[in-house]
Amino acid sequence: MKKITVSGVPIDVVRKNIKNINLSVSPPNGRVRISAPLRIPDDAIRLFAVSNLGWIQKNREKFKNRERTAPKEFKDTETHYFQGRRYGLRVREIARGGRVELSEKDGLTLYVKPGSSVEYRRRVFQEWRRRELKKTIPEMLAHWEKKMNVQVHFWGVKRMKTKWGSCNILRKRIWLNLELAKKPVQLLEYVLVHEMTHLLERRHNAEFKAWMDHFLPGWRTLKDALNKTPIGYED
Protein backbone atom coordinates (compact mmCIF):
# COMPACT_ATOMS: atom_id res chain seq x y z
CA MET A 1 0.00 0.00 0.00
CA LYS A 2 1.24 3.45 -0.96
CA LYS A 3 0.40 6.77 0.69
CA ILE A 4 -0.05 10.11 -1.07
CA THR A 5 -1.08 13.53 0.25
CA VAL A 6 -3.39 15.89 -1.60
CA SER A 7 -4.04 19.36 -0.11
CA GLY A 8 -3.02 18.06 3.30
CA VAL A 9 -5.28 15.00 3.10
CA PRO A 10 -3.47 11.65 3.53
CA ILE A 11 -4.72 9.00 1.12
CA ASP A 12 -4.00 5.25 1.09
CA VAL A 13 -3.55 3.88 -2.43
CA VAL A 14 -3.99 0.16 -3.04
CA ARG A 15 -3.41 -1.37 -6.46
CA LYS A 16 -5.60 -4.32 -7.41
CA ASN A 17 -6.57 -6.39 -10.41
CA ILE A 18 -9.69 -4.30 -11.08
CA LYS A 19 -11.01 -2.24 -14.01
CA ASN A 20 -12.00 1.04 -12.35
CA ILE A 21 -10.68 3.40 -9.68
CA ASN A 22 -12.68 3.26 -6.43
CA LEU A 23 -12.69 5.95 -3.74
CA SER A 24 -13.91 5.61 -0.15
CA VAL A 25 -13.94 7.60 3.09
CA SER A 26 -14.32 5.26 6.05
CA PRO A 27 -15.38 5.53 9.70
CA PRO A 28 -14.48 6.25 12.39
CA ASN A 29 -11.94 8.97 11.53
CA GLY A 30 -12.50 9.63 7.82
CA ARG A 31 -9.69 7.51 6.41
CA VAL A 32 -9.41 8.01 2.64
CA ARG A 33 -8.61 5.06 0.40
CA ILE A 34 -8.24 4.71 -3.37
CA SER A 35 -8.27 1.30 -5.00
CA ALA A 36 -6.71 1.54 -8.46
CA PRO A 37 -6.08 -0.83 -11.38
CA LEU A 38 -2.53 -2.15 -11.60
CA ARG A 39 -1.56 -0.32 -14.81
CA ILE A 40 -2.86 3.18 -14.02
CA PRO A 41 0.10 5.60 -13.55
CA ASP A 42 0.64 7.49 -10.31
CA ASP A 43 -0.10 10.85 -11.95
CA ALA A 44 -3.54 9.64 -13.03
CA ILE A 45 -4.33 8.51 -9.49
CA ARG A 46 -3.27 11.87 -8.06
CA LEU A 47 -5.38 13.69 -10.67
CA PHE A 48 -8.35 11.50 -9.72
CA ALA A 49 -7.87 12.43 -6.05
CA VAL A 50 -7.60 16.14 -6.86
CA SER A 51 -10.76 16.07 -8.99
CA ASN A 52 -12.67 14.44 -6.11
CA LEU A 53 -11.15 16.59 -3.35
CA GLY A 54 -14.41 18.42 -2.62
CA TRP A 55 -16.27 15.14 -2.10
CA ILE A 56 -13.43 13.80 0.07
CA GLN A 57 -13.34 16.85 2.33
CA LYS A 58 -17.13 16.94 2.66
CA ASN A 59 -17.27 13.33 3.82
CA ARG A 60 -14.27 13.63 6.13
CA GLU A 61 -15.97 16.59 7.79
CA LYS A 62 -19.00 14.43 8.53
CA PHE A 63 -16.86 12.09 10.60
CA LYS A 64 -15.17 14.98 12.45
CA ASN A 65 -18.54 16.42 13.47
CA ARG A 66 -19.96 13.20 14.85
CA GLU A 67 -20.78 12.74 18.50
CA ARG A 68 -18.01 10.75 20.13
CA THR A 69 -17.93 9.03 23.48
CA ALA A 70 -15.09 9.49 25.96
CA PRO A 71 -12.93 6.49 26.91
CA LYS A 72 -14.75 4.32 29.44
CA GLU A 73 -13.48 3.33 32.87
CA PHE A 74 -16.16 0.67 33.50
CA LYS A 75 -17.37 2.00 36.81
CA ASP A 76 -20.72 2.78 38.42
CA THR A 77 -22.88 5.50 36.82
CA GLU A 78 -21.34 5.10 33.35
CA THR A 79 -23.62 4.42 30.40
CA HIS A 80 -22.98 1.89 27.63
CA TYR A 81 -24.77 1.02 24.40
CA PHE A 82 -26.07 -2.42 23.51
CA GLN A 83 -28.28 -3.17 20.49
CA GLY A 84 -29.10 0.49 20.10
CA ARG A 85 -30.16 1.14 23.68
CA ARG A 86 -28.31 3.09 26.33
CA TYR A 87 -27.94 1.36 29.69
CA GLY A 88 -26.61 2.40 33.06
CA LEU A 89 -23.73 0.29 34.38
CA ARG A 90 -23.38 -1.20 37.85
CA VAL A 91 -20.08 -2.78 38.89
CA ARG A 92 -20.01 -5.49 41.55
CA GLU A 93 -16.80 -7.01 42.87
CA ILE A 94 -17.03 -10.71 43.67
CA ALA A 95 -14.49 -13.50 44.03
CA ARG A 96 -15.67 -15.32 40.91
CA GLY A 97 -16.06 -12.26 38.71
CA GLY A 98 -15.81 -12.12 34.97
CA ARG A 99 -19.31 -11.80 33.54
CA VAL A 100 -22.01 -9.33 32.51
CA GLU A 101 -25.75 -9.51 33.12
CA LEU A 102 -28.47 -7.42 31.47
CA SER A 103 -31.96 -6.83 32.87
CA GLU A 104 -34.70 -4.29 32.27
CA LYS A 105 -34.75 -3.43 35.98
CA ASP A 106 -31.03 -3.08 36.71
CA GLY A 107 -29.57 -2.40 33.28
CA LEU A 108 -26.05 -3.73 32.84
CA THR A 109 -24.23 -5.31 35.76
CA LEU A 110 -20.54 -6.06 35.42
CA TYR A 111 -19.21 -8.64 37.89
CA VAL A 112 -15.44 -8.46 38.32
CA LYS A 113 -12.76 -9.67 40.69
CA PRO A 114 -11.85 -7.30 43.55
CA GLY A 115 -9.25 -4.73 42.58
CA SER A 116 -9.52 -5.54 38.87
CA SER A 117 -7.98 -3.15 36.36
CA VAL A 118 -9.81 -1.10 33.75
CA GLU A 119 -8.27 -3.30 31.05
CA TYR A 120 -9.64 -6.44 32.70
CA ARG A 121 -13.12 -4.89 33.00
CA ARG A 122 -13.01 -3.76 29.38
CA ARG A 123 -11.99 -7.25 28.24
CA VAL A 124 -14.84 -8.90 30.17
CA PHE A 125 -17.32 -6.41 28.75
CA GLN A 126 -16.08 -6.75 25.18
CA GLU A 127 -16.21 -10.55 25.32
CA TRP A 128 -19.79 -10.37 26.56
CA ARG A 129 -20.69 -8.11 23.65
CA ARG A 130 -18.94 -10.50 21.27
CA ARG A 131 -20.87 -13.52 22.55
CA GLU A 132 -24.17 -11.67 22.35
CA LEU A 133 -23.47 -10.49 18.81
CA LYS A 134 -22.57 -14.05 17.78
CA LYS A 135 -25.93 -15.26 19.12
CA THR A 136 -27.76 -12.86 16.82
CA ILE A 137 -25.94 -13.54 13.57
CA PRO A 138 -26.61 -17.24 12.69
CA GLU A 139 -30.39 -16.98 12.26
CA MET A 140 -30.05 -13.70 10.39
CA LEU A 141 -27.37 -15.17 8.13
CA ALA A 142 -29.42 -18.28 7.34
CA HIS A 143 -32.40 -16.11 6.41
CA TRP A 144 -30.40 -14.01 3.96
CA GLU A 145 -28.48 -16.94 2.47
CA LYS A 146 -31.81 -18.46 1.47
CA LYS A 147 -33.29 -15.17 0.26
CA MET A 148 -30.21 -14.11 -1.74
CA ASN A 149 -29.30 -17.61 -2.92
CA VAL A 150 -25.70 -17.28 -1.79
CA GLN A 151 -23.63 -19.20 0.74
CA VAL A 152 -21.16 -17.85 3.29
CA HIS A 153 -18.45 -20.37 4.14
CA PHE A 154 -17.18 -18.55 7.22
CA TRP A 155 -18.13 -15.56 9.33
CA GLY A 156 -16.56 -13.99 12.38
CA VAL A 157 -16.54 -10.96 14.66
CA LYS A 158 -13.51 -8.80 15.37
CA ARG A 159 -12.55 -5.22 16.19
CA MET A 160 -12.07 -3.17 13.04
CA LYS A 161 -10.77 0.40 12.97
CA THR A 162 -12.13 1.64 9.64
CA LYS A 163 -14.85 -0.75 8.42
CA TRP A 164 -18.18 -2.06 9.67
CA GLY A 165 -17.59 -5.29 7.78
CA SER A 166 -15.53 -6.99 5.10
CA CYS A 167 -16.00 -9.79 2.59
CA ASN A 168 -13.42 -12.08 1.02
CA ILE A 169 -15.24 -12.97 -2.17
CA LEU A 170 -13.09 -15.91 -3.23
CA ARG A 171 -13.25 -17.62 0.16
CA LYS A 172 -16.81 -16.41 0.85
CA ARG A 173 -15.65 -15.22 4.25
CA ILE A 174 -17.30 -12.33 6.11
CA TRP A 175 -16.03 -10.38 9.11
CA LEU A 176 -18.27 -8.07 11.13
CA ASN A 177 -17.11 -5.28 13.42
CA LEU A 178 -17.54 -5.92 17.14
CA GLU A 179 -18.75 -2.31 17.37
CA LEU A 180 -22.02 -3.47 15.77
CA ALA A 181 -23.01 -5.03 19.10
CA LYS A 182 -23.76 -1.47 20.24
CA LYS A 183 -26.01 -0.71 17.27
CA PRO A 184 -29.67 -1.54 16.63
CA VAL A 185 -30.13 -5.00 15.13
CA GLN A 186 -31.41 -3.43 11.89
CA LEU A 187 -28.00 -1.82 11.34
CA LEU A 188 -26.23 -5.13 11.92
CA GLU A 189 -28.54 -6.64 9.32
CA TYR A 190 -27.73 -3.87 6.85
CA VAL A 191 -23.98 -4.49 7.18
CA LEU A 192 -24.45 -8.25 6.82
CA VAL A 193 -26.58 -7.88 3.68
CA HIS A 194 -24.09 -5.35 2.28
CA GLU A 195 -21.20 -7.78 2.67
CA MET A 196 -23.23 -10.71 1.32
CA THR A 197 -24.17 -8.67 -1.73
CA HIS A 198 -20.48 -8.57 -2.62
CA LEU A 199 -20.83 -12.29 -3.35
CA LEU A 200 -23.08 -11.20 -6.22
CA GLU A 201 -21.17 -8.07 -7.27
CA ARG A 202 -17.63 -7.24 -6.21
CA ARG A 203 -17.72 -3.46 -6.70
CA HIS A 204 -19.94 -0.68 -5.31
CA ASN A 205 -21.38 0.03 -8.73
CA ALA A 206 -24.90 0.41 -10.14
CA GLU A 207 -25.43 -3.35 -10.19
CA PHE A 208 -24.44 -3.61 -6.53
CA LYS A 209 -26.89 -0.85 -5.60
CA ALA A 210 -29.62 -2.53 -7.64
CA TRP A 211 -29.12 -5.74 -5.68
CA MET A 212 -29.27 -3.79 -2.42
CA ASP A 213 -32.47 -2.05 -3.55
CA HIS A 214 -33.96 -5.44 -4.35
CA PHE A 215 -33.07 -7.18 -1.09
CA LEU A 216 -33.16 -4.27 1.37
CA PRO A 217 -35.07 -1.31 -0.11
CA GLY A 218 -34.40 0.97 2.88
CA TRP A 219 -30.66 0.36 2.96
CA ARG A 220 -29.71 3.98 2.27
CA THR A 221 -31.59 5.14 5.37
CA LEU A 222 -29.91 2.42 7.42
CA LYS A 223 -26.51 3.40 6.05
CA ASP A 224 -27.05 7.03 7.04
CA ALA A 225 -28.24 6.00 10.53
CA LEU A 226 -25.17 3.80 11.03
CA ASN A 227 -22.80 6.59 10.10
CA LYS A 228 -24.52 9.06 12.44
CA THR A 229 -24.48 6.93 15.60
CA PRO A 230 -21.77 7.52 18.23
CA ILE A 231 -18.39 5.88 17.69
CA GLY A 232 -16.61 4.64 20.82
CA TYR A 233 -12.86 4.74 21.27
CA GLU A 234 -12.03 2.24 23.98
CA ASP A 235 -15.32 0.74 25.18
SVG drawing of the C-alpha trace seen along z (x, -y; Angstrom):
<svg xmlns="http://www.w3.org/2000/svg" viewBox="-38 -22 42 45">
<polyline fill="none" stroke="black" stroke-width="0.4" points="0.0,0.0 1.2,-3.5 0.4,-6.8 -0.1,-10.1 -1.1,-13.5 -3.4,-15.9 -4.0,-19.4 -3.0,-18.1 -5.3,-15.0 -3.5,-11.7 -4.7,-9.0 -4.0,-5.3 -3.5,-3.9 -4.0,-0.2 -3.4,1.4 -5.6,4.3 -6.6,6.4 -9.7,4.3 -11.0,2.2 -12.0,-1.0 -10.7,-3.4 -12.7,-3.3 -12.7,-5.9 -13.9,-5.6 -13.9,-7.6 -14.3,-5.3 -15.4,-5.5 -14.5,-6.2 -11.9,-9.0 -12.5,-9.6 -9.7,-7.5 -9.4,-8.0 -8.6,-5.1 -8.2,-4.7 -8.3,-1.3 -6.7,-1.5 -6.1,0.8 -2.5,2.1 -1.6,0.3 -2.9,-3.2 0.1,-5.6 0.6,-7.5 -0.1,-10.8 -3.5,-9.6 -4.3,-8.5 -3.3,-11.9 -5.4,-13.7 -8.4,-11.5 -7.9,-12.4 -7.6,-16.1 -10.8,-16.1 -12.7,-14.4 -11.1,-16.6 -14.4,-18.4 -16.3,-15.1 -13.4,-13.8 -13.3,-16.9 -17.1,-16.9 -17.3,-13.3 -14.3,-13.6 -16.0,-16.6 -19.0,-14.4 -16.9,-12.1 -15.2,-15.0 -18.5,-16.4 -20.0,-13.2 -20.8,-12.7 -18.0,-10.8 -17.9,-9.0 -15.1,-9.5 -12.9,-6.5 -14.7,-4.3 -13.5,-3.3 -16.2,-0.7 -17.4,-2.0 -20.7,-2.8 -22.9,-5.5 -21.3,-5.1 -23.6,-4.4 -23.0,-1.9 -24.8,-1.0 -26.1,2.4 -28.3,3.2 -29.1,-0.5 -30.2,-1.1 -28.3,-3.1 -27.9,-1.4 -26.6,-2.4 -23.7,-0.3 -23.4,1.2 -20.1,2.8 -20.0,5.5 -16.8,7.0 -17.0,10.7 -14.5,13.5 -15.7,15.3 -16.1,12.3 -15.8,12.1 -19.3,11.8 -22.0,9.3 -25.7,9.5 -28.5,7.4 -32.0,6.8 -34.7,4.3 -34.7,3.4 -31.0,3.1 -29.6,2.4 -26.0,3.7 -24.2,5.3 -20.5,6.1 -19.2,8.6 -15.4,8.5 -12.8,9.7 -11.9,7.3 -9.2,4.7 -9.5,5.5 -8.0,3.1 -9.8,1.1 -8.3,3.3 -9.6,6.4 -13.1,4.9 -13.0,3.8 -12.0,7.2 -14.8,8.9 -17.3,6.4 -16.1,6.8 -16.2,10.5 -19.8,10.4 -20.7,8.1 -18.9,10.5 -20.9,13.5 -24.2,11.7 -23.5,10.5 -22.6,14.0 -25.9,15.3 -27.8,12.9 -25.9,13.5 -26.6,17.2 -30.4,17.0 -30.0,13.7 -27.4,15.2 -29.4,18.3 -32.4,16.1 -30.4,14.0 -28.5,16.9 -31.8,18.5 -33.3,15.2 -30.2,14.1 -29.3,17.6 -25.7,17.3 -23.6,19.2 -21.2,17.8 -18.5,20.4 -17.2,18.5 -18.1,15.6 -16.6,14.0 -16.5,11.0 -13.5,8.8 -12.5,5.2 -12.1,3.2 -10.8,-0.4 -12.1,-1.6 -14.8,0.7 -18.2,2.1 -17.6,5.3 -15.5,7.0 -16.0,9.8 -13.4,12.1 -15.2,13.0 -13.1,15.9 -13.3,17.6 -16.8,16.4 -15.7,15.2 -17.3,12.3 -16.0,10.4 -18.3,8.1 -17.1,5.3 -17.5,5.9 -18.7,2.3 -22.0,3.5 -23.0,5.0 -23.8,1.5 -26.0,0.7 -29.7,1.5 -30.1,5.0 -31.4,3.4 -28.0,1.8 -26.2,5.1 -28.5,6.6 -27.7,3.9 -24.0,4.5 -24.4,8.3 -26.6,7.9 -24.1,5.3 -21.2,7.8 -23.2,10.7 -24.2,8.7 -20.5,8.6 -20.8,12.3 -23.1,11.2 -21.2,8.1 -17.6,7.2 -17.7,3.5 -19.9,0.7 -21.4,0.0 -24.9,-0.4 -25.4,3.4 -24.4,3.6 -26.9,0.8 -29.6,2.5 -29.1,5.7 -29.3,3.8 -32.5,2.1 -34.0,5.4 -33.1,7.2 -33.2,4.3 -35.1,1.3 -34.4,-1.0 -30.7,-0.4 -29.7,-4.0 -31.6,-5.1 -29.9,-2.4 -26.5,-3.4 -27.1,-7.0 -28.2,-6.0 -25.2,-3.8 -22.8,-6.6 -24.5,-9.1 -24.5,-6.9 -21.8,-7.5 -18.4,-5.9 -16.6,-4.6 -12.9,-4.7 -12.0,-2.2 -15.3,-0.7"/>
</svg>
